[in-house]
Amino acid sequence: MNSRRDYRSNRSALFDGIEEGGIRASSSYSSHEIDEHDNERAMDGLQDRVSLLKRLTGDIHEEVETHNHVLDRMGNDMDASRGILSGTMDRFKMVFETKSSQKMFTLVASFVVIFLVIYYLTR
């Protein structure tokens, strides 16, 4: 019986501080050291988050720059089409201002009206 007690005391001395699933924090650690360890882990987590946010903002910046270039090109294309459209309108004005063009316009308009009348009559 005494040997059994010695076995338990030797076993407890050998495995003192070890718990199931890991090592138990011994009383030699101060709460200050544990707080520093927790702070270090929290700082590592924050550092990971900051680096993730930095990459995310970099990606957003690249996307915004790309969209700005697309919008600039679209604005330039719109300006070019506005120039072409104003040139076309100037030509139309020139055509309608001359006397012979007015006759041509009435001739074309009368053909369109006659075509529409014939279309509705045959329908």
WOHUZI-V555801 format. One record per residue. N is the residue number from 0. RES is the residue in one letter. PHI is phi in degrees with one decimal (999 if undefined). Layout:
((N:RES:PHI) (N:RES:PHI))
//
This chain:
((0:M:999) (1:N:-66.1) (2:S:-67.9) (3:R:-67.1) (4:R:-65.2) (5:D:-63.6) (6:Y:-61.7) (7:R:-66.1) (8:S:-69.8) (9:N:-66.5) (10:R:-64.9) (11:S:-66.4) (12:A:-68.7) (13:L:-70.2) (14:F:-100.8) (15:D:-66.5) (16:G:93.6) (17:I:-103.9) (18:E:-111.7) (19:E:-69.3) (20:G:92.5) (21:G:159.9) (22:I:-96.3) (23:R:-77.1) (24:A:-68.3) (25:S:-81.0) (26:S:-73.8) (27:S:-74.2) (28:Y:-76.6) (29:S:-88.5) (30:S:-66.1) (31:H:-65.1) (32:E:-66.6) (33:I:-66.8) (34:D:-63.2) (35:E:-64.5) (36:H:-63.2) (37:D:-63.3) (38:N:-64.0) (39:E:-62.3) (40:R:-63.3) (41:A:-64.7) (42:M:-67.2) (43:D:-63.3) (44:G:-62.8) (45:L:-65.7) (46:Q:-63.9) (47:D:-63.0) (48:R:-65.4) (49:V:-64.7) (50:S:-66.1) (51:L:-64.1) (52:L:-64.9) (53:K:-63.9) (54:R:-63.4) (55:L:-64.4) (56:T:-68.2) (57:G:-63.8) (58:D:-64.7) (59:I:-63.7) (60:H:-61.8) (61:E:-62.8) (62:E:-64.9) (63:V:-64.4) (64:E:-61.6) (65:T:-62.4) (66:H:-65.1) (67:N:-62.5) (68:H:-64.7) (69:V:-62.8) (70:L:-66.3) (71:D:-63.1) (72:R:-63.7) (73:M:-64.9) (74:G:-62.9) (75:N:-64.7) (76:D:-64.4) (77:M:-65.3) (78:D:-63.0) (79:A:-65.4) (80:S:-68.7) (81:R:-64.0) (82:G:-64.8) (83:I:-65.2) (84:L:-65.8) (85:S:-67.5) (86:G:-64.0) (87:T:-65.0) (88:M:-64.6) (89:D:-62.1) (90:R:-65.5) (91:F:-62.3) (92:K:-61.7) (93:M:-63.5) (94:V:-66.0) (95:F:-78.9) (96:E:-79.1) (97:T:-78.4) (98:K:-66.5) (99:S:-67.9) (100:S:-70.8) (101:Q:-65.5) (102:K:-64.9) (103:M:-63.7) (104:F:-63.5) (105:T:-64.6) (106:L:-63.5) (107:V:-64.7) (108:A:-63.3) (109:S:-67.2) (110:F:-62.8) (111:V:-65.0) (112:V:-64.6) (113:I:-62.6) (114:F:-61.6) (115:L:-64.4) (116:V:-65.3) (117:I:-63.9) (118:Y:-61.7) (119:Y:-71.3) (120:L:-71.0) (121:T:-83.8) (122:R:-80.2))
//
